[in-house]
């Protein structure tokens, strides 16, 4: 359920900020190629809009652009996200070391990121019962939830923003505990942290993959019927 809700939490940001995106496409998804700047906008848009309700979307994007340019290279790395692999790419094994290390770390207990803003927390609470619904109903529910959020008073929104802050603090403590448990030098940069864990596990096992668990689940094993094999032998 947490992974299911995380996907719709991200979708809520796209709807709220009017950033074009097609999260339900069954083909190669343009959202899977999110740049660091686009991710920064999606994470920060709701909070900046809440702080500057009189600004238009264009003015908010301009303000976000100025803020982004002032970030250091290290700060920008925090908003870098690995490309979400499509089913076809996963099956072909065409996924990066970054993706593998992140998935491997999650499989070994690394906590997942909580909702990033008050809006995300609100959306997650409102859409907690979406499993099994059609995409049309999900989309309608999501739009209604965003409208309800926009109708909340500033004090009501602050309650959810405070929750988001608490969840972030709890997440960072859990992440640090996880790193300590696995004797990793801690950093908030998940790309660096998960790659450290992945590389260490790979070296300790003395093989190219820390485990066959990922590849066995993501890559289809080649099958060859016995009849085809025996037929080939007879004709050789």
C-alpha positions, 0 to 999 in steps of 0.5 A: 500500500505504501508504494501505491500511495507514493505513486499517487502522492507524486501525481498529486503534485503534478495535478496541483501545479498544473505540470503536464504529465501522463502518469498512467501511460502504458508506453515509455513515460515522459515522467520517467525522464524527470530532470533534477529541476523538474523534481525540485519544482514538483517537491517545492511548488505546493509549499511556495504556492502556500506561502505566496497565494497571490502569485500566478503559476508563471510567477511561482515557477519563476520564483522557483527557478531563481531559488533553484539556481542559488542551490549548490551542486550538493543541494541539487543532488538531493533532488536528483531522481533515478529514472523509473524503469518501464516493464520492458526495460526491467525485463531486458535488464536495461536498468542502471546501477543507481536503480539497482542500488536503490531497489536493493537498499529498500529490499534490505530495510531502508525506509522510504521517503514520506510525503514531501509537503502538507499537500502530499500528506493531505492527498495521502490521507484522502486517497488511502482507499484507492486500491482496486478503483478504476483509473477514471475514479482515481483521477476524479478523486484526486482532482476533488482532493486537490480542490478540497485542499485549495479550499482549506484555510491557512491554519488548516494547511499549517496542520498538514505542513507540520505533519509533513515536517514531523514525518520528514524528521522521523524519516531522517532519524530512521534513515540514519539508524538504518545507515548505522545498523549497516555501518555506512557513512551517513549522508542524506543523498540517497544516491550516494548512500544506496550506492555505498551499501550496494557496492559494499555488499557486492564486494563482500560477496565477491560477485558482480551482483550482490544477490540474484533476487533482483534479476530473478524477479525483474528479468525473465529467465530464458525458457526452452522446451524439451521438445524443441531441444530434442528436435534440434538434436535429432536434426543436427 
